[in-house]
C-alpha cells in the first residue's frame, strides 16, 4: 500500500522520503522491486520490538491507554524522525495509520509541513466488531475495554492533523460522526497493475483459497469461522473442491483443520501472486474490521472470482454477482461456492469484470494524481 503510493509519487516526479518503523514481529523483507524503488527515495528505517509479556498485558488492565498503541512508541525512533526533519524541509508529511500518530507532537514541533493522516482502518471499530462476535463474557469485556481506550485515543488525535485521507465513504462517515472538523478526503486504494498478470493456463479449477496474515485478528476470526462451518462440507459433503489456506503467522492449531487431499494449510508462500494465480475462487469471510482490503483489490486485479462478506468488500464499487459475490452468512457462502465450482465460465466472467473495475478505479497512477491534487489544496 505504502510502496504503491510512493511509486506513484516518484513516477510523477516528486521527491519522497520514507521514515519507517519496522516492528520485529512483522519485519518486512524487501523484494527486488521494493529495493529498486527505495533506491529512488530517501529511506530510513528503525527496528522496534512490539512483543509484550503477559505481565505487561496484566499491568495494562489498570491503565487508561491500550498496549496495542503504546508498544509502538520508541524514543530512538522519535530522535531519528526529529533529525530527519531538521535536515530537510517538507511540504507534506503523511502518517500511515493510527499507530505512528504517537509521533505527531514531535513532528509538529520540528516541521512547518502540512500533516496528513492516511487512515487505513478505524481501529476502535475493528475492536468493537471483534467484541460483538465473542460469546465468552471475559473476552467480550476485554475487547470492549480496548475498543473504548482506542476510540478515546482516536478522538484525541483526529483533529490534530491538517487533513485526513480515507479509503472508503464508510470510514469518512464514521470520522464525521466522531466530530472530525478537518478536511476528510476519500481516495481509493491504488495498485501498480503492471505487477498483476493472470495466466489461466496455470490455474486449478475448481479450487478455493484464502490468503491473509493471521496475526491480524479479524482475518484469524474469519477463517476460523469458515473452517468450523465448512470443514465437513469440504471433506464429506457436496462442496467437492480443494481448499487452500495460506498466509503469515498461521497458528499451529490450524494444522488440525488439514485433511489430506482436500484441505491444505500451507502457511507462508514464497510468491503470493503466483499462489493466487494458481487457484480460481478466493474467499474473504471477514466478520469484523474496516477500511479496504488490499487482498481483495489484488485478487480482483488477478481476475479472481471472489466470494466476500459485505464488510470485506467495503469501499469497493462492486456489483454483486457481476464482479464479486457477496455472502454474509453460512447459507449464502454455501450457495455461492456451489455455484462457482459448478461453472468455470461464470467464474472467469466475474474475474474479468473485477479486473476492469480495478483498472477503472484503483490504478495507482490515477489514484496518485488525485492524492497530489489533495496535497496541493492543503499546501
N, C-alpha and C positions, 0 to 999 in steps of 0.2 A: 504494500500500500504506500509506504513512505518512499520506497525506491521508485515507484511509478511516478509519483508526484515530482520527485527530484529530476527524474529523466525528462519529464515533460518540460520542466522549467529550464533545464540545460539546453534542450532542443530549441527552445525559444530565445536562447542567447542570454539568459540571466545567470548571474554569479550566485552560487549556492554554497552554504556551509551546513554541515550536519554535525551536531554535538550529541552523541548517542550515549544513552545509559544502558549498558549491557548487563542484564540480570543473569548471573551464572546459571541459574536454574533453567533458563530458556535461551542460553547463548546461541547466537545465530552464526552458522558457518557460511561464509560468502562464496558464491559460485563465481565462475569466470566473468559472467555478465555483470554481476554486482561489482567485482573488482575493477572492471573497465569503467563503470560509472563512477566509482569512488575516486578513481584517478583524475576525474574531471572536476572534482569539487574539493573544498576544504573540509577534511574529515577528522574528527576527534572522537575517541571512544573511551569510556570509563567502565570498568567492570565492578559490579557490586554483587554481594551475596544476599538474596532476598529470602533465604530459608529462615524459618523461625522455629524455635524449640517449643515443646509442649508447655514448658514453664512460662515462656514469653506469651503464648496464647492465653494461658490461665491468668497471668497478670493483666493482660489487656482487657479482660472482662470487667475490670474496675476502672477502666479509662473512659474518656469521653470521645476518643477517636478510634478508628479501626486500624488494626495492624496491617490490613490489606493495602492501606495507603502509606502508613508511617514507615514501613520497611523499605520504601523506595527513596527515602531521604538519605543522602550521604554528603557530609561536609566536604569531602575531597572532590566530588563531582561539582558541587557548588563553586568551589575555588576554580576549577577548570573552566566553568562557564564564565565566571567573572573575568578571568584572564583573557578569554576569547573576546568578550565584549569590550574590554579596554583596548584591545589590539585593533579591532575592526568596527567600523560604523555600519549599522544595518538599517534598511528601510522597514523591513518586516521580519518579525521573529514569530515563528509558528510553533505552538506547543502541541505535540501529538499525543492526545489522550489526557485523561484526568490526572494520572499519577505524576507526570512531570510538572503539573501546576504547583507542586511543592516548592518550585524554584522561582515562582513569578516575582516575589518581592526582590530577590537578588537581581533578577534581570531588569526589573523596573528601575531600580536604583542605579544601574550601570549602563543603561541604554535609553536613547530617545526614540527607538523604533516603535512602530505600532505592533501591539501584541495580539496575535490571532490564536484562538483556541480551536483546534480541529477535534471535534467531539466524535470519537469512534462509537461509543455507546453511552447511554445514560446509565452510569454504573449502579446507582441506587435502585433503578428499575429492574436491573438484572437480579440483584439480590432479593428484591421484593418478590419477583416472579418465582425465583428458586424456593423461597419460603412457602409460597402458595402451593407448590407441588408436593411438599412434605406432609406426611401424616404423623410422623413421630413428633410429639409435643415439644421435646427438648430441641430437636433440630430446627423445627419451625420457629421457636422462640429465639434461638441463636442467630438464625439467618435474618429474622426481622430486626434484631438488635443491630446487626451490621448494616442492614439496609437503611435504618434510621440514621446511624452515625455517618454513613457515606453521603446520604442526602443532605445532612446538615453541612458537611464539608463542601459539597457541590454548590449549595445555596450561598455559602460564604465566598466561593471563588468566582462564580459565573460572571458577575458584573465587574470583576477586577481586570478583565481583558478589554480590548478595544472593539473586538468583534468575535463572532463565533461562526465557524463553518461546520455544517452537519451534512450527513449523507441522505437523510430521509425527512419527509414532511412530518412524519410522526414524531421524530425527535425534536424538530423545530417547535411543534405544538406543545410538547412536554416542557421545553425550556421557557416558552412564553407563559405557561401555567405556573412555572416556578418563579415567575416575576423577573425574567431577564429583560433588562432595559436597553442593552447594547444591540447593534445590528446582528441579525442571525440570517445566514445565507445557506440555502440548500445547494450543495454541489455534489453531483453523483460521484461514486467511486470510479476511478479511471484505471484501465489496464492497457498494457502495451500489446496490441493484438498480433503483432509480428511473432510473438512467442507462442501463440496458440494455433497449432497446425494439426487438426484432427485427421486421422487416417483410418477409415472404416475397415480396411483390409486387416488391421491388427486388433480389431475389436471383437470380443467374445459376446455373442448373442445367443440366448438371453444371459445376462449376468447382472447382479445387483451389487452396489458397493456404497460404502461410507468412507469418507476421508475427512479427518479433522483431529486437532490436538485435544487429547482428553485431560490435559491439565486445566482446561477451561471448563468450569463446572457445568454450564448449560449443554456443552457437547456431550460430556460424560453422562449426564442425566438423560439426554435424549436417546443416545444409542443404547443405554441400559434398558430404557422403556421399550425400545423397538425389539431388542433381543429377547426380553422377557415375554413379550406378546407374540412374537413371530417365530421363535426357535422351533416350536412344534410344527407350525405350518410349513416352514422351510425344509424340515427334515423328513416329516412323515405325512404332510398334508398336501393340499392342491397346488401350492406355490412351488412348482418344480423349477427352481432356479438356484444357482450357486450365489452365495453372499460373501463378499469380501469386506473386511474391516481393516483400515489402515490409518496410521497417524502416529503422532508422538505421544509419549507418556501414557501408553495403554497399561493399566494395572494388570498385574499377574493373574488376578482372579478372573479376568476376561478369558483366559485360556479354557475355563470351564464351559464356555459357550461354543467352543470349537467342535465341529462334527466332521469327521473325515469325509472328504469329497463333497461336502455340502456347505458348511460354514467355516470360513478361513479367517483367523485372527492374525493378520500379517504384521502388525506393528509398523514401525517406521519404514518407509520405502525410499530407495535411493533417488528415484526421479518421480516426483509427484505427477507431473503431466503425462509421463509415459504410463504410469499406473492408471490415471483417469482415462487415457485413450484406449487402454486395453479392455475396459469394461463399458457396458452400454447404458445402464439405468442407475442414476445416482439418487440416494435418499438423504434428506435433511430433516430428521424428526426432532426439530428444535421446539421445546416446550416452554423455554424461558430465554431471556436475553433481550437484545435490542440492536438498533443500528442496522447496518447492511452486511450480509455475509459475503466475505470475499470469495469463499469457496464456491458459492452459487454462481457468482459472476464469472469466475474462472471456468466452472463447469459448463455454463451456457456458451462461453467463448469456444469451448472444446466440442460444441454441438451435442452435449449430453442431454438425454431425456431425464428430467429431474422431477422427483416427487418430494414436495416440501410442505411443511405446515405454513399457514398464513404468516405466522411470526417469523419463520425462517426466510421467507421471501419479502419481508418488509422492506419498503423503499425501492423495490424493483417494479418498473411499469409493465407488469406481466398481464397476459390474458390467459386465464385458467383454461387448460385443455388445448391451448394453441402453442405457447412457448414454454410452458411448465404445467405440472399437475399439482393442485393443492389438495392436501389431505390433512384433516385436523383431528382425526380420532382413529382408533384401530380399524373400524369397518371401512372408512374411506381409504386408508392406506392399503388394506387388503384388496379392495376393488381396483385401485389404481395400479398396484403391482400386477394383479391378474390380467388387467387389460394390456399393460405394456409388454409383459413377457409373451403374450399371445400374438402380438402384431408388430413385427420388426419395422415395417414401412411407416407405421404411425409413430414409432419411437424416433425414426430418422427425421420425419417431418417436424416433430416437436423440437428436435435438436437444431435443425436448420433455421427454424423460426427464432429459436433462442439466440443463435449466433447473429442473426440480423438485428435483433433488439440490442445486443451488446455493441455492435458496430455503430448503431444509430445514437446510443445514449451513454456508452461507457468507454469510448475510445479516449485514451489518456491525452492525446493531443487536443481533442475538442474540450475535454474537461479542464485541462490546464489553462487554456485560453480564457475560460470563464473564471477560473481562480485568479488569474493575473488581473483581469478586469475588476474583480472584487478588491484585490490588493490596491490597485491604482485609485479606486474610490476612497479607500481608507487613508492612503498617503496624501 
